[in-house]
Amino acid sequence: MNVAVEHIATDQPPDDAKARDLDYGWQSGNQIELLENGEAYFPKVFEAMRAAQREILLETFILFEDKVGFELKDILIEAAQRGVKVVASLDGFGCGELSVSFLRELAEAGVAVQMFDPASKTLGIRTNWFRRLHRKIVVVDAAVAFIGGINFSADHLGDFGPEAKQDYAVQIVGPAVADLHHFALAQSGRQVRTRRGWRRRQQRPAPWATSEEDGLVRLIYRDNVQHRDDIEEAYIHALSKARTRAVIANAYFFPGYRLLREIRNAARRGVHVQLIMQGQPDVLLAKLAARMLYDYLLKDGVVIHEYCQRPLHGKVALVDDDWSTVGSSNLDPLSLALNLEANVLIRDRAFNQQLYESLEALARNHCQTMPEKRKPRLWLWRLTVGFLVFHVMRHFPVLTGWLPAHKPRLKPIESPAHDV
């Protein structure tokens, strides 16, 4: 039996949908809830999906056939069978091991499954490494939205064991959900109707909301066309205005010089800057790359913690007492120069304090702090490895730019000939 799975490659906005290239402004009056790890995230998302009446839009980098993936599949099937429109956009690399039978069950129930850039293995190795759909977004009935770094896999739950990931997401209820809904609908290739009360922003909105009210949310995203630097610019702008504190918790940390300089400059002018990095990385190169930057930052007063209890997968930050960001974007060449990413910026004091207390407890109880003056050890080896790692990471996006770029097209795949 044929399985109706669509092939979506939306590196660039499709020609027939100019509305997909959008700048979303600040929206006020939102309720934002921090969700830490799968224990908080999955029950909220699954509850919203089970109560869906009209529509479920889902984007995820990873969906595994484990207890979380099977529960998600059952919920989506049940929703589709009761008449809810369900669109699941999956990444062809992160979801590349899903079986045909798993996808067939979804398709037969009426779930519209889309795979971003699927590719069969070559000599047993996946080749579609770069320019991934790395976003994690769920929107239900255009009434509640979830965004962050948590995939649909059991390794986001504590009972997974020592390799369980530490991560964050948010639930949003309020006017900002309309922007997330519009964005998810547009990126899924579905027809987007202009909604009442919505207008296209002809100019880029201010990166820093001027209102003193809480509950402000703004959606920002990264593509490979006109929004290449939006997330990085948001970090730079927030740090440039920092007065008292800044905390960045990021799994893969190797940003460009402009962002590094802004982190260093904030510390130089007296801002208490803390970085929380991976101490137990799932990718050794990521830890080596991050450590190449430590001396540059430590000498100017940046406090660096390495989280050692389990792998850190978070992509969150806060500045002062009211600015925060949560999303899918790491601060490395893949996220900042290649992948499709999405974050929300949040201006809310209560949320900022909640995130601060969570990260402060993480740093205090489960991290080791890097000494300001580290003793040189195996300096020649470190110098050689550091030089190689630094330049490979620094020029990585340029090197991958030699590879063929994805084309902005929707291509139906009637019956996948490989395990996607």
VOGU-3710 file (C-alpha; in Angstrom, 3 decimals, decimal comma):
1> mnvavehiat> 0,000/0,000/0,000  1,277/3,464/-0,887  2,066/5,839/1,939  1,277/9,480/1,210  4,277/11,324/2,592  5,183/14,743/1,240  8,749/15,891/0,651  9,121/19,466/1,814  12,247/21,552/1,327  11,652/25,086/2,531
11> dqppddakar> 15,131/26,510/2,817  13,676/29,539/1,030  10,145/30,946/0,872  8,219/29,345/-2,000  7,611/31,684/-4,911  3,831/31,439/-4,566  3,759/32,472/-0,889  5,340/35,852/-0,268  3,626/35,948/3,112  6,096/33,366/4,342
21> dldygwqsgn> 8,888/35,921/4,512  7,646/37,773/7,568  8,848/39,833/10,454  6,727/39,211/13,509  6,413/42,037/16,002  6,005/42,148/19,769  2,647/40,896/21,023  1,390/41,860/24,475  -0,972/40,199/26,913  0,459/36,670/26,750
31> qiellengea> 0,658/33,999/29,426  4,009/32,176/29,286  4,842/29,015/31,203  8,327/27,554/31,458  8,428/23,797/30,827  11,597/22,073/32,010  12,404/18,685/30,493  10,007/16,099/29,143  8,352/15,589/32,525  6,779/19,049/32,255
41> yfpkvfeamr> 6,610/19,342/28,452  5,012/16,114/27,202  1,957/16,107/29,527  1,118/19,696/28,546  1,540/19,103/24,800  -0,329/15,806/24,822  -3,177/17,280/26,875  -3,574/20,123/24,369  -3,511/17,696/21,418  -6,105/15,409/23,007
51> aaqreillet> -8,411/18,409/23,456  -7,875/19,689/19,890  -11,073/20,421/17,982  -9,873/21,824/14,639  -6,120/21,711/13,975  -2,743/20,467/15,168  0,433/21,823/13,550  3,680/20,130/14,574  7,309/20,656/13,583  10,091/18,631/15,132
61> filfedkvgf> 13,676/17,739/14,382  13,516/14,320/16,063  10,705/11,806/16,477  11,722/8,341/17,633  9,794/5,096/17,812  9,928/4,897/21,596  7,365/5,374/24,333  7,084/9,119/23,628  6,921/8,691/19,858  4,300/5,949/20,073
71> elkdilieaa> 2,151/8,013/22,429  2,396/10,984/20,061  1,464/8,778/17,105  -1,635/7,446/18,893  -2,730/10,965/19,863  -2,317/12,302/16,318  -4,170/9,335/14,827  -7,046/9,713/17,278  -7,246/13,450/16,541  -7,251/12,929/12,767
81> qrgvkvvasl> -9,937/10,252/13,025  -12,265/12,621/14,864  -11,881/15,242/12,117  -8,996/17,395/13,387  -6,638/18,612/10,650  -3,207/17,311/11,631  0,026/18,376/9,886  3,309/16,865/11,084  6,506/18,324/9,564  9,508/16,133/10,353
91> dgfgcgelsv> 13,173/16,491/9,522  14,590/13,930/7,123  17,799/13,537/9,110  16,528/13,672/12,684  13,549/11,432/11,836  15,432/9,412/9,248  15,074/6,116/11,116  11,273/6,119/11,283  9,850/2,954/9,760  7,486/2,872/6,815
101> sflrelaeag> 4,894/1,137/8,994  5,022/3,971/11,544  4,437/6,573/8,823  1,789/4,404/7,126  -0,334/4,319/10,262  -0,267/8,099/10,463  -1,044/8,576/6,769  -3,888/6,046/6,733  -5,533/7,880/9,636  -5,444/11,148/7,700
111> vavqmfdpas> -2,381/12,802/9,257  -0,524/14,923/6,694  3,094/13,854/7,203  5,832/15,984/5,642  9,492/15,070/5,594  12,053/17,820/5,161  14,776/16,675/2,766  14,617/12,899/3,199  17,552/10,968/1,797  18,474/7,324/1,697
121> ktlgirtnwf> 21,718/6,128/3,243  24,879/5,813/1,181  27,013/2,875/2,273  25,013/2,822/5,476  25,689/6,510/6,237  23,174/9,359/6,150  24,291/12,136/3,815  21,683/14,854/4,479  23,582/16,421/7,394  23,254/20,144/6,772
131> rrlhrkivvv> 20,552/22,833/6,571  18,199/20,878/8,798  14,652/21,674/9,897  15,686/22,074/13,539  12,587/23,881/14,860  10,360/22,425/17,582  6,909/24,019/17,385  3,412/22,795/18,210  0,283/24,909/17,697  -3,160/23,570/18,655
141> daavafiggi> -6,394/25,184/17,426  -4,484/28,482/16,994  -5,118/28,877/20,731  -2,070/27,430/22,475  1,512/27,099/21,241  4,657/25,343/22,396  8,195/26,186/21,311  11,636/25,268/22,610  14,369/22,688/22,264  12,552/19,487/23,260
151> nfsadhlgdf> 12,087/16,769/20,643  9,561/13,944/20,748  11,836/11,270/22,152  12,195/9,431/25,446  15,713/10,767/26,029  14,095/13,962/27,337  12,758/12,042/30,351  14,736/11,420/33,517  13,992/7,697/33,536  15,964/7,360/30,293
161> gpeakqdyav> 19,068/7,225/32,451  22,416/9,062/32,522  21,983/10,192/28,903  18,643/11,923/29,551  18,784/15,497/28,262  18,360/18,699/30,256  16,168/21,016/28,185  13,513/23,744/28,117  10,398/24,849/26,249  7,530/27,259/26,822
171> qivgpavadl> 3,770/27,131/26,551  2,175/30,324/25,259  -1,458/31,390/25,438  -2,444/34,780/24,057  -2,026/37,016/20,999  1,471/35,690/20,151  -0,054/32,300/19,338  -1,529/33,843/16,175  1,982/34,613/14,916  3,227/31,124/15,742
181> hhfalaqsgr> 0,175/29,636/14,028  0,645/31,788/10,952  4,342/30,922/10,777  3,830/27,173/11,251  1,034/27,112/8,682  3,108/29,012/6,137  6,223/26,915/6,638  4,220/23,696/6,281  3,287/24,686/2,733  -0,399/25,181/3,548
191> qvrtrrgwrr> -2,425/28,058/2,164  -2,277/31,027/4,513  -5,243/33,348/4,717  -4,861/36,862/6,024  -6,464/36,784/9,408  -8,524/39,560/10,860  -6,403/41,947/12,849  -3,142/40,753/11,230  -0,979/42,919/9,018  2,321/42,285/7,395
201> rqqrpapwat> 5,189/44,221/8,964  6,807/46,232/6,205  9,752/47,162/8,415  11,715/45,067/10,848  10,219/45,435/14,341  12,355/46,866/17,098  14,498/44,116/18,661  13,949/45,567/22,130  10,363/46,188/23,242  9,974/49,644/24,769
211> seedglvrli> 6,820/48,880/26,757  7,179/48,333/30,498  4,331/45,814/30,621  4,875/42,090/31,096  3,639/39,287/28,859  5,369/40,525/25,702  6,377/37,844/23,185  7,985/38,056/19,769  8,635/35,183/17,362  12,000/35,267/15,588
221> yrdnvqhrdd> 13,363/32,705/13,192  16,327/31,833/11,018  16,179/30,786/7,377  18,697/30,856/4,556  17,218/33,841/2,728  16,286/37,108/4,452  16,391/36,032/8,093  19,859/34,543/8,284  20,991/36,520/11,342  17,795/37,392/13,221
231> ieeayihals> 18,405/35,138/16,225  22,067/36,064/16,554  21,195/39,772/16,261  18,624/39,420/19,042  21,282/38,012/21,372  23,741/40,764/20,429  21,194/43,526/20,945  20,047/42,200/24,324  23,602/41,812/25,606  24,517/45,305/24,431
241> kartravian> 21,759/46,671/26,708  22,493/44,418/29,686  22,927/46,310/32,976  23,036/43,772/35,823  23,047/40,112/34,754  23,076/37,804/31,751  22,815/34,014/31,766  23,200/31,875/28,642  22,620/28,115/28,786  23,403/26,562/25,444
251> ayffpgyrll> 24,286/23,037/24,407  26,521/23,884/21,458  28,458/27,100/21,947  30,717/28,444/19,237  29,265/31,815/18,161  30,770/34,372/15,835  33,123/37,080/17,001  30,432/39,792/17,246  28,442/37,823/19,800  31,580/36,786/21,689
261> reirnaarrg> 32,671/40,404/21,852  29,259/41,488/23,196  29,448/38,821/25,919  32,950/39,990/26,865  32,005/43,677/26,741  29,016/43,114/29,033  31,287/41,479/31,621  33,842/44,293/31,265  31,282/46,943/32,166  30,225/45,091/35,315
271> vhvqlimqgq> 27,382/42,856/34,150  27,405/39,470/35,929  27,667/37,163/32,914  27,280/33,413/33,341  27,558/30,750/30,638  26,289/27,215/31,229  27,867/24,752/28,793  27,973/21,019/28,261  30,306/19,171/30,566  29,034/15,794/29,398
281> pdvllaklaa> 28,656/16,346/25,644  27,066/13,982/23,168  29,435/15,428/20,544  33,046/15,683/21,747  33,951/18,245/19,084  31,343/20,602/20,544  33,048/20,569/23,930  36,498/21,031/22,398  35,262/23,955/20,316  33,608/25,678/23,285
291> rmlydyllkd> 36,711/25,278/25,438  38,788/27,068/22,812  36,866/30,213/23,787  37,129/29,911/27,563  40,357/31,843/28,100  39,111/34,712/25,922  35,994/35,060/28,085  37,334/34,143/31,534  39,997/36,847/31,572  37,307/39,531/31,349
301> gvviheycqr> 35,176/38,157/34,172  32,714/35,864/32,400  31,745/32,984/34,719  31,648/29,637/32,893  29,905/26,565/34,282  29,956/23,080/32,783  26,854/21,013/33,464  28,036/17,515/34,302  24,988/15,624/35,585  23,739/14,644/32,120
311> plhgkvalvd> 23,826/16,062/28,558  22,710/19,684/28,325  20,385/20,268/25,378  18,938/23,675/26,348  18,910/26,814/24,204  17,833/29,551/26,615  19,114/32,900/27,850  18,087/35,833/30,017  19,262/39,422/30,416  18,575/41,636/33,437
321> ddwstvgssn> 15,213/41,025/35,103  12,765/40,940/32,196  14,303/39,729/28,867  14,495/36,032/27,996  14,660/33,780/24,975  13,738/30,118/24,515  13,859/28,137/21,305  15,617/25,656/19,073  18,724/27,638/18,138  22,114/26,717/19,501
331> ldplslalnl> 24,942/29,248/19,327  27,101/27,321/16,883  27,707/27,391/13,103  24,976/24,835/12,364  22,213/26,827/14,070  23,491/30,326/13,301  24,434/29,767/9,654  22,713/26,671/8,254  19,672/25,254/10,057  16,074/26,442/10,057
341> eanvlirdra> 15,457/27,641/13,626  12,842/29,446/15,708  12,963/31,179/19,098  10,663/33,417/21,048  11,817/36,571/22,786  10,006/37,233/26,053  9,727/40,436/28,104  8,196/39,276/31,376  9,653/39,669/34,858  7,991/36,658/36,452
351> fnqqlyesle> 9,105/34,366/33,635  12,611/35,821/33,707  12,872/35,167/37,439  11,567/31,619/37,097  14,111/30,857/34,363  16,873/32,517/36,401  16,087/30,431/39,493  16,082/27,247/37,408  19,438/28,023/35,775  20,970/29,252/39,037
361> alarnhcqtm> 20,020/25,995/40,757  21,497/24,075/37,839  24,774/25,997/38,059  24,975/25,770/41,848  24,081/22,104/42,278  25,097/20,280/39,123  27,915/22,212/37,459  31,626/22,664/37,841  32,868/26,229/37,496  35,888/26,883/35,339
371> pekrkprlwl> 38,730/28,592/37,247  39,521/32,121/36,146  43,187/31,190/35,685  43,494/27,675/34,377  46,778/25,843/34,693  48,377/25,043/31,352  48,445/21,298/30,761  49,747/19,560/27,661  49,946/23,023/26,151  51,444/21,970/22,824
381> wrltvgflvf> 48,765/19,322/22,267  46,027/21,753/23,283  47,449/24,440/21,036  47,550/22,127/18,026  44,104/20,615/18,556  42,672/24,007/19,439  44,012/25,589/16,257  42,491/22,825/14,103  39,132/22,775/15,891  38,838/26,554/15,881
391> hvmrhfpvlt> 39,412/26,924/12,159  37,253/23,958/11,175  34,345/25,341/13,216  34,958/28,922/12,147  34,861/28,132/8,423  32,346/25,297/8,610  29,386/27,221/7,071  31,554/28,366/4,162  32,704/24,809/3,502  29,154/23,457/3,560
401> gwlpahkprl> 28,130/26,266/1,217  29,899/24,368/-1,519  27,256/21,672/-1,200  24,030/21,934/-3,250  21,396/24,069/-1,532  17,876/22,772/-0,990  15,222/23,878/-3,435  12,019/25,543/-2,217  9,504/23,001/-3,403  6,859/20,578/-2,181
411> kpiespahdv> 7,278/17,176/-3,751  4,779/14,389/-2,964  6,333/10,987/-2,385  3,754/8,323/-3,120  5,699/5,389/-1,674  9,068/5,937/0,003  11,587/3,452/-1,254  13,696/3,785/1,879  13,240/3,901/5,583  12,298/7,478/6,415
//
